[in-house]
Amino acid sequence: MKHVFYIFGITATGKTSASKKLAKLMSMPCISLDDVYLRINCFISDNFNEQQLYDTVDEEQERKYPEHIKQIINKKRIFYYSQLLPANKENFVVESSVCTKKRDLQIIENIIGEHFKTFLYIDLSIDDWLRFLSIKSGECFEKLQQNKDKWIEQYKVLTNKLEFPKFYYTFTHSQNIFTEYNEYQKAGFTDKKWQLLKMPVDFEKSSVLDLGTNSGWIANYCKQQNSGITTGVDFNWRYLEDARMKGIDVVKLDLNQFSELNTCYDYIFCLAMLHYIKDQEKFIKHISTITKKQFVLEVPISKNGEDFEILGNRKIPSKAIVESWLNSCFEKVELIGPSISPDTYTERLIYKAEHL
C-alpha cells in the first residue's frame, strides 16, 4: 500500500523545509499542495496576496462565490492535483495548510488510490512562529513583537482554519520530526526474544500495553495470539508508524513521563527500556498500579557489583535491586531466565510479576 506523509500547520512554521528534508531522508518525492491554491487564486484575482490564499482554502468563503465560479474552481483543483501528484510513486511527502481537509484528502485518494496516511502537525509557540514569520517576510522580529497582540489573533485565525485528522503527531519545532531510526526489531532477534518470554498461546482477548514498543513486533505477536486492546508506547513517531501499520494502537510519549499512563492493562511489557528511565523504582511502582494480570520485564543487569552501572545515557541496575523493587510491588515474582542481547557487554534477564 502507498504511504503518504502529510506535514501540516499554519503558514511560516517550517513545513516546506521540513517536508523537503524528510523526503530527501526517505528518498521520496516532495509536493506542496499550496501550489494548487496559488494557481486557483491567480485565476480568481490578478491581485493575489497571502491572505487571499487562506480565504480561498476556506470552504465557507468558497461557498460565497457564484455557482459557475465554484464549478470552475473545483475542476481546476482536481486538474492541478492530478498534474501535481506522482500517481506512479509508492510513497511521497506532502506539505500544506490544506492537506488535512476532507475535501482535499478525498481528491488525493481518488487520484492515487487507497494509501496509509501519516499526519505530522507543526505547532509552534507564538514567539517561535513570529521568528519564522520574520525570516519569511524579511521584517525585523522585534518589530513584529511590538504588535504581538495582533499577531496572536492572526495565529488563532489561521489555526482555526486547519482541519485536524483523527490521529496525528504534534511537534513544537519542525526539526523535532527528524529522529533516529534503526532496524532494532527484526527477524532472528525479536522472534527469538518472543520465544524466551514464554507467553500464553492464547491471550483470550486480554488487553496488552507494550512500553518502548519500537516497531511493534512484540505487540503484534500478542495480536497474533488473540490479544484484545493492544497499545504500543514509544517516543519515536517513525517506529510508532511501523507499529500502527501492523494495526497496533499507539501513543507517543517519553516514558520518563510514565505518570501519564493511567489506564489498566492485563499484560504490560517493559522490554529493554527500563535502563533509559531516570527514576526506575518509581516507574515500577507506578506500573504495578496499572497491571491487572502480569508485568513482563526484560532488563540488562549491572556487572560491576554496584547498585547501578552507568553506560552512556543508560542506567543499568543490579539483579538484587531489580528483584527488591519487584518484590515490594508484586506478590509473585518469577525469574524466567536470560534473554537475548544485541550487544556483548550486557546480560539481560526476564522477570514476570503478578498481583495475587
Contacts in CASP RR format, 6 or more apart in sequence:
PFRMAT RR
TARGET T0000
AUTHOR 0000-0000-0000
METHOD contacts of the structure
MODEL  1
MKHVFYIFGITATGKTSASKKLAKLMSMPCISLDDVYLRINCFISDNFNE
QQLYDTVDEEQERKYPEHIKQIINKKRIFYYSQLLPANKENFVVESSVCT
KKRDLQIIENIIGEHFKTFLYIDLSIDDWLRFLSIKSGECFEKLQQNKDK
WIEQYKVLTNKLEFPKFYYTFTHSQNIFTEYNEYQKAGFTDKKWQLLKMP
VDFEKSSVLDLGTNSGWIANYCKQQNSGITTGVDFNWRYLEDARMKGIDV
VKLDLNQFSELNTCYDYIFCLAMLHYIKDQEKFIKHISTITKKQFVLEVP
ISKNGEDFEILGNRKIPSKAIVESWLNSCFEKVELIGPSISPDTYTERLI
YKAEHL
1 114 0 8 1.000
1 115 0 8 1.000
1 116 0 8 1.000
2 89 0 8 1.000
2 90 0 8 1.000
2 91 0 8 1.000
2 112 0 8 1.000
2 113 0 8 1.000
2 114 0 8 1.000
2 115 0 8 1.000
2 116 0 8 1.000
3 90 0 8 1.000
3 91 0 8 1.000
3 115 0 8 1.000
3 116 0 8 1.000
3 118 0 8 1.000
3 245 0 8 1.000
4 91 0 8 1.000
4 92 0 8 1.000
4 93 0 8 1.000
4 94 0 8 1.000
4 108 0 8 1.000
4 112 0 8 1.000
4 115 0 8 1.000
4 116 0 8 1.000
4 117 0 8 1.000
4 118 0 8 1.000
5 19 0 8 1.000
5 22 0 8 1.000
5 26 0 8 1.000
5 28 0 8 1.000
5 91 0 8 1.000
5 92 0 8 1.000
5 93 0 8 1.000
5 94 0 8 1.000
5 118 0 8 1.000
5 120 0 8 1.000
6 94 0 8 1.000
6 95 0 8 1.000
6 96 0 8 1.000
6 99 0 8 1.000
6 100 0 8 1.000
6 117 0 8 1.000
6 118 0 8 1.000
6 119 0 8 1.000
6 120 0 8 1.000
7 15 0 8 1.000
7 18 0 8 1.000
7 19 0 8 1.000
7 22 0 8 1.000
7 93 0 8 1.000
7 94 0 8 1.000
7 95 0 8 1.000
7 99 0 8 1.000
7 120 0 8 1.000
7 122 0 8 1.000
7 177 0 8 1.000
8 15 0 8 1.000
8 95 0 8 1.000
8 96 0 8 1.000
8 97 0 8 1.000
8 98 0 8 1.000
8 99 0 8 1.000
8 100 0 8 1.000
8 119 0 8 1.000
8 120 0 8 1.000
8 121 0 8 1.000
8 122 0 8 1.000
8 162 0 8 1.000
9 15 0 8 1.000
9 97 0 8 1.000
9 121 0 8 1.000
9 122 0 8 1.000
9 123 0 8 1.000
9 162 0 8 1.000
10 97 0 8 1.000
10 129 0 8 1.000
10 155 0 8 1.000
10 158 0 8 1.000
10 159 0 8 1.000
10 161 0 8 1.000
10 162 0 8 1.000
11 50 0 8 1.000
11 54 0 8 1.000
11 97 0 8 1.000
11 133 0 8 1.000
11 136 0 8 1.000
11 158 0 8 1.000
12 129 0 8 1.000
12 132 0 8 1.000
12 133 0 8 1.000
12 135 0 8 1.000
12 136 0 8 1.000
12 137 0 8 1.000
13 122 0 8 1.000
13 123 0 8 1.000
13 124 0 8 1.000
13 129 0 8 1.000
13 132 0 8 1.000
13 174 0 8 1.000
14 122 0 8 1.000
14 132 0 8 1.000
14 174 0 8 1.000
15 95 0 8 1.000
15 96 0 8 1.000
15 97 0 8 1.000
15 122 0 8 1.000
15 174 0 8 1.000
16 32 0 8 1.000
16 95 0 8 1.000
17 174 0 8 1.000
18 95 0 8 1.000
18 120 0 8 1.000
18 122 0 8 1.000
18 174 0 8 1.000
18 175 0 8 1.000
18 177 0 8 1.000
19 30 0 8 1.000
19 32 0 8 1.000
19 93 0 8 1.000
19 94 0 8 1.000
19 95 0 8 1.000
20 30 0 8 1.000
21 178 0 8 1.000
22 28 0 8 1.000
22 30 0 8 1.000
22 93 0 8 1.000
22 177 0 8 1.000
22 178 0 8 1.000
23 29 0 8 1.000
23 30 0 8 1.000
23 92 0 8 1.000
23 93 0 8 1.000
24 30 0 8 1.000
25 178 0 8 1.000
26 91 0 8 1.000
26 93 0 8 1.000
28 89 0 8 1.000
28 91 0 8 1.000
28 92 0 8 1.000
28 93 0 8 1.000
29 86 0 8 1.000
29 89 0 8 1.000
29 92 0 8 1.000
29 93 0 8 1.000
30 92 0 8 1.000
30 93 0 8 1.000
30 94 0 8 1.000
30 95 0 8 1.000
31 84 0 8 1.000
31 85 0 8 1.000
31 86 0 8 1.000
31 92 0 8 1.000
31 93 0 8 1.000
31 94 0 8 1.000
31 95 0 8 1.000
32 94 0 8 1.000
32 95 0 8 1.000
32 96 0 8 1.000
33 81 0 8 1.000
33 84 0 8 1.000
33 94 0 8 1.000
33 95 0 8 1.000
33 96 0 8 1.000
33 98 0 8 1.000
33 99 0 8 1.000
33 104 0 8 1.000
34 53 0 8 1.000
34 95 0 8 1.000
34 96 0 8 1.000
34 97 0 8 1.000
34 98 0 8 1.000
35 80 0 8 1.000
35 84 0 8 1.000
36 77 0 8 1.000
36 80 0 8 1.000
36 81 0 8 1.000
36 84 0 8 1.000
37 53 0 8 1.000
37 56 0 8 1.000
37 57 0 8 1.000
37 98 0 8 1.000
38 48 0 8 1.000
38 53 0 8 1.000
39 76 0 8 1.000
39 80 0 8 1.000
40 56 0 8 1.000
40 73 0 8 1.000
40 76 0 8 1.000
40 77 0 8 1.000
40 80 0 8 1.000
41 48 0 8 1.000
41 52 0 8 1.000
41 53 0 8 1.000
41 56 0 8 1.000
42 48 0 8 1.000
43 72 0 8 1.000
43 73 0 8 1.000
43 76 0 8 1.000
44 52 0 8 1.000
44 56 0 8 1.000
44 69 0 8 1.000
44 73 0 8 1.000
45 52 0 8 1.000
54 97 0 8 1.000
54 158 0 8 1.000
54 161 0 8 1.000
55 61 0 8 1.000
56 62 0 8 1.000
56 73 0 8 1.000
57 97 0 8 1.000
57 98 0 8 1.000
57 101 0 8 1.000
57 161 0 8 1.000
58 161 0 8 1.000
59 101 0 8 1.000
59 103 0 8 1.000
62 70 0 8 1.000
62 73 0 8 1.000
63 70 0 8 1.000
65 73 0 8 1.000
77 104 0 8 1.000
77 107 0 8 1.000
78 107 0 8 1.000
81 104 0 8 1.000
81 107 0 8 1.000
81 108 0 8 1.000
81 111 0 8 1.000
82 111 0 8 1.000
85 92 0 8 1.000
85 108 0 8 1.000
85 111 0 8 1.000
85 112 0 8 1.000
86 92 0 8 1.000
87 111 0 8 1.000
87 112 0 8 1.000
94 108 0 8 1.000
96 104 0 8 1.000
97 158 0 8 1.000
97 161 0 8 1.000
97 162 0 8 1.000
98 104 0 8 1.000
99 105 0 8 1.000
99 108 0 8 1.000
100 119 0 8 1.000
100 162 0 8 1.000
100 163 0 8 1.000
100 164 0 8 1.000
100 165 0 8 1.000
100 168 0 8 1.000
101 163 0 8 1.000
102 163 0 8 1.000
105 117 0 8 1.000
109 115 0 8 1.000
116 245 0 8 1.000
117 165 0 8 1.000
118 169 0 8 1.000
118 237 0 8 1.000
118 241 0 8 1.000
119 165 0 8 1.000
119 167 0 8 1.000
119 168 0 8 1.000
119 169 0 8 1.000
120 168 0 8 1.000
120 169 0 8 1.000
120 171 0 8 1.000
120 177 0 8 1.000
120 237 0 8 1.000
121 164 0 8 1.000
121 168 0 8 1.000
121 169 0 8 1.000
121 170 0 8 1.000
121 171 0 8 1.000
122 171 0 8 1.000
122 173 0 8 1.000
122 174 0 8 1.000
122 177 0 8 1.000
123 170 0 8 1.000
123 171 0 8 1.000
123 172 0 8 1.000
124 132 0 8 1.000
124 172 0 8 1.000
124 173 0 8 1.000
125 172 0 8 1.000
126 148 0 8 1.000
126 151 0 8 1.000
126 152 0 8 1.000
126 155 0 8 1.000
128 172 0 8 1.000
128 173 0 8 1.000
129 151 0 8 1.000
129 155 0 8 1.000
130 141 0 8 1.000
130 144 0 8 1.000
130 145 0 8 1.000
130 148 0 8 1.000
130 151 0 8 1.000
131 141 0 8 1.000
133 139 0 8 1.000
133 144 0 8 1.000
133 151 0 8 1.000
134 140 0 8 1.000
134 141 0 8 1.000
134 144 0 8 1.000
144 151 0 8 1.000
169 237 0 8 1.000
169 240 0 8 1.000
169 252 0 8 1.000
171 177 0 8 1.000
177 237 0 8 1.000
179 236 0 8 1.000
179 237 0 8 1.000
179 238 0 8 1.000
180 236 0 8 1.000
181 236 0 8 1.000
181 238 0 8 1.000
181 239 0 8 1.000
184 214 0 8 1.000
184 215 0 8 1.000
184 342 0 8 1.000
185 214 0 8 1.000
185 215 0 8 1.000
185 216 0 8 1.000
185 217 0 8 1.000
185 218 0 8 1.000
189 340 0 8 1.000
189 342 0 8 1.000
190 217 0 8 1.000
190 218 0 8 1.000
191 217 0 8 1.000
192 340 0 8 1.000
193 218 0 8 1.000
193 271 0 8 1.000
193 298 0 8 1.000
193 339 0 8 1.000
193 340 0 8 1.000
194 217 0 8 1.000
194 218 0 8 1.000
194 221 0 8 1.000
196 336 0 8 1.000
196 337 0 8 1.000
196 338 0 8 1.000
196 339 0 8 1.000
196 340 0 8 1.000
196 350 0 8 1.000
197 296 0 8 1.000
197 298 0 8 1.000
197 336 0 8 1.000
197 339 0 8 1.000
197 350 0 8 1.000
198 336 0 8 1.000
199 221 0 8 1.000
199 222 0 8 1.000
199 225 0 8 1.000
199 267 0 8 1.000
199 296 0 8 1.000
200 225 0 8 1.000
201 225 0 8 1.000
202 225 0 8 1.000
202 226 0 8 1.000
203 222 0 8 1.000
203 225 0 8 1.000
203 226 0 8 1.000
203 227 0 8 1.000
203 228 0 8 1.000
203 266 0 8 1.000
203 267 0 8 1.000
204 226 0 8 1.000
205 226 0 8 1.000
205 227 0 8 1.000
205 228 0 8 1.000
206 227 0 8 1.000
206 228 0 8 1.000
206 266 0 8 1.000
206 267 0 8 1.000
206 293 0 8 1.000
207 227 0 8 1.000
207 228 0 8 1.000
207 229 0 8 1.000
207 230 0 8 1.000
207 231 0 8 1.000
207 264 0 8 1.000
207 265 0 8 1.000
207 266 0 8 1.000
207 267 0 8 1.000
207 292 0 8 1.000
208 219 0 8 1.000
208 222 0 8 1.000
208 227 0 8 1.000
208 228 0 8 1.000
208 229 0 8 1.000
208 230 0 8 1.000
208 231 0 8 1.000
208 265 0 8 1.000
208 266 0 8 1.000
208 267 0 8 1.000
208 268 0 8 1.000
208 269 0 8 1.000
209 231 0 8 1.000
209 232 0 8 1.000
209 233 0 8 1.000
209 261 0 8 1.000
209 263 0 8 1.000
209 265 0 8 1.000
209 267 0 8 1.000
209 268 0 8 1.000
209 269 0 8 1.000
209 290 0 8 1.000
210 216 0 8 1.000
210 218 0 8 1.000
210 219 0 8 1.000
210 222 0 8 1.000
210 230 0 8 1.000
210 231 0 8 1.000
210 232 0 8 1.000
210 233 0 8 1.000
210 248 0 8 1.000
210 269 0 8 1.000
210 271 0 8 1.000
211 232 0 8 1.000
211 233 0 8 1.000
211 255 0 8 1.000
211 268 0 8 1.000
211 269 0 8 1.000
211 270 0 8 1.000
211 271 0 8 1.000
211 273 0 8 1.000
211 287 0 8 1.000
212 232 0 8 1.000
212 233 0 8 1.000
212 234 0 8 1.000
212 255 0 8 1.000
212 270 0 8 1.000
212 271 0 8 1.000
212 273 0 8 1.000
213 219 0 8 1.000
213 232 0 8 1.000
213 233 0 8 1.000
213 234 0 8 1.000
213 239 0 8 1.000
213 240 0 8 1.000
213 243 0 8 1.000
213 248 0 8 1.000
213 250 0 8 1.000
214 234 0 8 1.000
214 236 0 8 1.000
214 239 0 8 1.000
214 242 0 8 1.000
214 243 0 8 1.000
215 239 0 8 1.000
215 242 0 8 1.000
215 243 0 8 1.000
216 232 0 8 1.000
216 239 0 8 1.000
216 242 0 8 1.000
216 243 0 8 1.000
216 246 0 8 1.000
216 248 0 8 1.000
218 269 0 8 1.000
218 271 0 8 1.000
219 230 0 8 1.000
219 231 0 8 1.000
219 232 0 8 1.000
219 243 0 8 1.000
219 246 0 8 1.000
219 248 0 8 1.000
219 269 0 8 1.000
220 243 0 8 1.000
220 246 0 8 1.000
220 247 0 8 1.000
220 248 0 8 1.000
222 230 0 8 1.000
222 267 0 8 1.000
223 230 0 8 1.000
223 246 0 8 1.000
223 247 0 8 1.000
223 248 0 8 1.000
227 267 0 8 1.000
229 249 0 8 1.000
229 265 0 8 1.000
230 248 0 8 1.000
230 249 0 8 1.000
231 248 0 8 1.000
231 249 0 8 1.000
231 250 0 8 1.000
231 251 0 8 1.000
231 265 0 8 1.000
232 240 0 8 1.000
232 243 0 8 1.000
232 248 0 8 1.000
232 249 0 8 1.000
232 250 0 8 1.000
232 251 0 8 1.000
233 250 0 8 1.000
233 251 0 8 1.000
233 252 0 8 1.000
233 253 0 8 1.000
233 255 0 8 1.000
233 261 0 8 1.000
234 240 0 8 1.000
234 243 0 8 1.000
234 250 0 8 1.000
234 252 0 8 1.000
234 253 0 8 1.000
235 252 0 8 1.000
235 253 0 8 1.000
235 254 0 8 1.000
235 255 0 8 1.000
237 252 0 8 1.000
240 250 0 8 1.000
240 252 0 8 1.000
243 250 0 8 1.000
244 250 0 8 1.000
253 260 0 8 1.000
253 261 0 8 1.000
255 273 0 8 1.000
255 276 0 8 1.000
255 277 0 8 1.000
255 283 0 8 1.000
256 276 0 8 1.000
256 277 0 8 1.000
256 278 0 8 1.000
256 279 0 8 1.000
258 277 0 8 1.000
258 283 0 8 1.000
258 286 0 8 1.000
258 287 0 8 1.000
259 286 0 8 1.000
261 286 0 8 1.000
261 287 0 8 1.000
261 290 0 8 1.000
262 290 0 8 1.000
263 290 0 8 1.000
264 290 0 8 1.000
264 291 0 8 1.000
264 292 0 8 1.000
265 290 0 8 1.000
265 291 0 8 1.000
265 292 0 8 1.000
266 292 0 8 1.000
266 293 0 8 1.000
266 294 0 8 1.000
267 293 0 8 1.000
267 294 0 8 1.000
267 295 0 8 1.000
267 296 0 8 1.000
268 287 0 8 1.000
268 290 0 8 1.000
268 291 0 8 1.000
268 294 0 8 1.000
268 295 0 8 1.000
268 296 0 8 1.000
269 296 0 8 1.000
270 287 0 8 1.000
270 295 0 8 1.000
270 296 0 8 1.000
270 297 0 8 1.000
270 298 0 8 1.000
270 299 0 8 1.000
271 296 0 8 1.000
271 297 0 8 1.000
271 298 0 8 1.000
272 298 0 8 1.000
272 299 0 8 1.000
272 300 0 8 1.000
272 348 0 8 1.000
274 280 0 8 1.000
274 283 0 8 1.000
274 284 0 8 1.000
274 297 0 8 1.000
274 299 0 8 1.000
274 317 0 8 1.000
275 299 0 8 1.000
275 300 0 8 1.000
275 314 0 8 1.000
275 315 0 8 1.000
275 316 0 8 1.000
275 317 0 8 1.000
276 313 0 8 1.000
276 314 0 8 1.000
276 315 0 8 1.000
277 283 0 8 1.000
277 315 0 8 1.000
278 315 0 8 1.000
280 315 0 8 1.000
280 317 0 8 1.000
280 325 0 8 1.000
281 325 0 8 1.000
284 297 0 8 1.000
284 325 0 8 1.000
284 326 0 8 1.000
284 329 0 8 1.000
285 325 0 8 1.000
285 328 0 8 1.000
285 329 0 8 1.000
287 295 0 8 1.000
287 329 0 8 1.000
288 295 0 8 1.000
288 329 0 8 1.000
288 330 0 8 1.000
288 353 0 8 1.000
288 355 0 8 1.000
291 330 0 8 1.000
291 353 0 8 1.000
291 354 0 8 1.000
291 355 0 8 1.000
292 355 0 8 1.000
293 354 0 8 1.000
294 352 0 8 1.000
294 353 0 8 1.000
294 354 0 8 1.000
295 326 0 8 1.000
295 330 0 8 1.000
295 352 0 8 1.000
295 353 0 8 1.000
295 354 0 8 1.000
296 350 0 8 1.000
296 351 0 8 1.000
296 352 0 8 1.000
297 322 0 8 1.000
297 326 0 8 1.000
297 350 0 8 1.000
297 351 0 8 1.000
297 352 0 8 1.000
297 353 0 8 1.000
298 339 0 8 1.000
298 348 0 8 1.000
298 349 0 8 1.000
298 350 0 8 1.000
298 351 0 8 1.000
299 317 0 8 1.000
299 322 0 8 1.000
299 348 0 8 1.000
299 349 0 8 1.000
299 351 0 8 1.000
300 314 0 8 1.000
300 316 0 8 1.000
300 341 0 8 1.000
300 346 0 8 1.000
300 347 0 8 1.000
300 348 0 8 1.000
301 316 0 8 1.000
301 317 0 8 1.000
301 318 0 8 1.000
301 319 0 8 1.000
301 322 0 8 1.000
301 346 0 8 1.000
301 347 0 8 1.000
301 348 0 8 1.000
301 349 0 8 1.000
302 308 0 8 1.000
302 309 0 8 1.000
302 316 0 8 1.000
302 317 0 8 1.000
302 318 0 8 1.000
302 319 0 8 1.000
303 309 0 8 1.000
303 346 0 8 1.000
303 347 0 8 1.000
305 318 0 8 1.000
306 318 0 8 1.000
307 317 0 8 1.000
307 318 0 8 1.000
307 320 0 8 1.000
307 321 0 8 1.000
308 315 0 8 1.000
308 316 0 8 1.000
308 317 0 8 1.000
308 318 0 8 1.000
308 321 0 8 1.000
309 315 0 8 1.000
309 316 0 8 1.000
309 318 0 8 1.000
310 316 0 8 1.000
311 345 0 8 1.000
311 346 0 8 1.000
316 346 0 8 1.000
319 349 0 8 1.000
322 349 0 8 1.000
322 351 0 8 1.000
323 333 0 8 1.000
323 335 0 8 1.000
323 351 0 8 1.000
326 333 0 8 1.000
326 351 0 8 1.000
326 353 0 8 1.000
327 333 0 8 1.000
329 353 0 8 1.000
330 353 0 8 1.000
330 354 0 8 1.000
330 355 0 8 1.000
331 354 0 8 1.000
331 355 0 8 1.000
331 356 0 8 1.000
332 353 0 8 1.000
332 354 0 8 1.000
332 355 0 8 1.000
332 356 0 8 1.000
333 351 0 8 1.000
333 352 0 8 1.000
333 353 0 8 1.000
334 351 0 8 1.000
334 352 0 8 1.000
334 353 0 8 1.000
335 349 0 8 1.000
335 350 0 8 1.000
335 351 0 8 1.000
336 349 0 8 1.000
336 350 0 8 1.000
336 351 0 8 1.000
336 352 0 8 1.000
337 349 0 8 1.000
337 350 0 8 1.000
338 347 0 8 1.000
338 348 0 8 1.000
338 349 0 8 1.000
338 350 0 8 1.000
339 348 0 8 1.000
339 349 0 8 1.000
339 350 0 8 1.000
340 348 0 8 1.000
341 347 0 8 1.000
341 348 0 8 1.000
END
